[in-house]
Structure formats: structure tokens, C-alpha cells
Amino acid sequence: MRSLRPAVVVALLVADRATKLWALGSLRGAGSIAVLPGFELAYVENTGAAFGLGRGANGFFIAVSLVMILILARLLKRWPKDDLRLQAGGTLVMAGALGNLYDRVAYRFVVDFLYVHRFSVFNVADSCITVGACLLAWGLKDEPAAAKAA
């Protein structure tokens, strides 16, 4: 996994950037577009965090993202290389954090556009962070050695 990590991060960043650029060009000002029952494409400029918390705190979230990326880089080197949950989870969270960090620096907001009803509008990077955090929680729960490395 370690040797694949840069390629995985780049692939996820490319997917995140491509979908956000598409949303900026095609969805901005278009309102929402129904795709399936309970799922829409809806352009949102998010200056906060998940569920719109911390609106307008872009600088704070830039700092948090940078710290999280640095900590994850260190932890990924220390966690067992053969622990797929920890390595994949950390890689996913890092890719998602980098994707949203790019938006915060470039646009001063994060581009969100995927809307599952009764949930918050999100993007590819948010999905990486969510899945990665679940894998990390699962891996850290079962691996006492991983917790010590942290």
C-alpha cells in the first residue's frame, strides 16, 4: 500500500478536482438537478465544515487541514505497513483533506454538489474523508499496536 499511496492520492485528487470543476461550470446557478429519487446534484459554496458548521471560518479550516495532513503523513509512516484499514483509511482521509484544502485556498470555499436527501451536500473529497475515517476507526479499534504508534 505504501508504494501505491502517492498514486492513489493523485487519482483521488484528480477525481475530486474534475468533478468540482464540472460542478463549477455546469451546476453553478443552475439550481438542483434530480438524478434519482432522493439524490440530486446541487451546487453549494461551503465556507464551513460538514453540515455547514463553522460557516465563514475558512482560515481556521485551512489551518486544521494542514495540521491533519501533517499528522496523517507521520502516522502513515508509523502504522503497520500491512494493515490495510489503517493505511487505506489514512490515505483516503489525506486525499480528501488535500482536495478540500485546495478549494479553500483557491476559492475561499469548498465546492459541494452531491445531495442525498435528508443529508448535507457533499463532494468526492468529503466521501474520501468519511470512508477513510471509518476505516481508521475500525483499524484503531482492533489494533492496540496501532494506537501505541499514534
N, C-alpha and C positions, 0 to 999 in steps of 0.2 A: 504494500500500500504506500509505503514511504516514497518509493520511486515514482509512483503514479500520482502522488499528491499534486505536484505543480500542474500536470496536465488536466487533472480533474478540476482544480480550482480555475484554471483558464477556461475550460469548457463551460463550467457553470457561469463564470463571469460573462462569457460571450453570449450564452443563452439569456442571461439576465439583461445585459445591455441591449441585445437585439429586440427582445420583447418590449422593453421600456421605450426604445426608440420608435418602435412600431406604435406603441400607445401614445407617445407624444405626437406623432404625425397623423395618426388615424382616429384616435379617440378624443383628443383634446377638443372640447367644445361640441362634441357630437352627442352628449348625453349618454345614457346607458343603452347597451345593445344586448337583448335577450339571446342567449345561446342555447340553453337547455332550461327546463323547469327548475327554478331555484338557483340558476347560475347566469350571471351577466358579466359583460365587460363594461366597466365604469371607471373613467379616468378620475383620479384624485391626486392632488398635490399635498402630500403628508409632511408637515413640518414637525410632527411629534413622533411618538413610538407606536407600538401596537395599540389598536383600538383608539387611536387618536389621543392617547395620553401624552401629556407634556407638549402640547402644541406650542410652536414658536420657540422651542428650546433647541434649535438646530446646533448651536455651538456646543452645548452640553452633550448632545448625542454624537457629535463628531469626536469629542474627547473620549467618551465611553467606548466608541467603536475602536479607536486607536489603541486604547488600553486593552480591550478584549482581544484584539488581533495579536498584540504583542504577547499577552499571557498565553493565548492558544498556541502560538508558534513555539513557545518554550515548553508547554505541556506536551504537545505532539512529539517533541523530541524525547521526552522523558517517559511517556507511556509505553507499555509493551508494544513492540512493532507488529506482533502477530494478533493483537486484539482489534479485530475488525470494527467492533462497536465504537471503541474509543477513537481509533484512527479515522474511520469514516465519519463519525459524528463530529469530531473536531474539524475535519476538512470541510464538511458541509457548513458548519457554523462560520468558519473563516471565510469561505467563498461568499456566503450571504452577507456577512458583515462588510466585506470589501465592496460588494455590489451596492449596498445601500450607502456606504461611505462615499463612494463615487458620486452618487446622486446628491448627497448633502453638500459636498464640496462644489460640484459643478453647477447645481441648480438651486441650492439652498432649501431643497425639499426632496422627498423621496417620491418617485413615480409609482403609484399603486393603480391597479386596473382590473384585478380578478376579484369578482364579488360573488361569494356564495351567500345566499340569503341567510339572515339571522347571524351573520358573522361580519367581521371587518373586511374592508377592501385590502388586498394584499398583492404581492408580486412574487416572482421566481426566487429572489433573494430571501424574502420572508419565509418561503416554503423550505428553502435550504436550512435556514436557521431553526425552524420548528422541528423538522425531521432530525437534524443534527443534534439538537438539544435533547430530543427523546432518546436517540442512540447513546448520547453521553450519559444521561441519567441511568439508562439500562446498564451500560458498561461500568459505570462507577458504583452502582448498587451491588453488582456481582463480583467486583474486583477489589478486594481490600488493598492489594498491592498498588493498584491504580490510584486509589485515594491517597496513599502514602506518597506517591510520586508527585501529586498535586501540591 
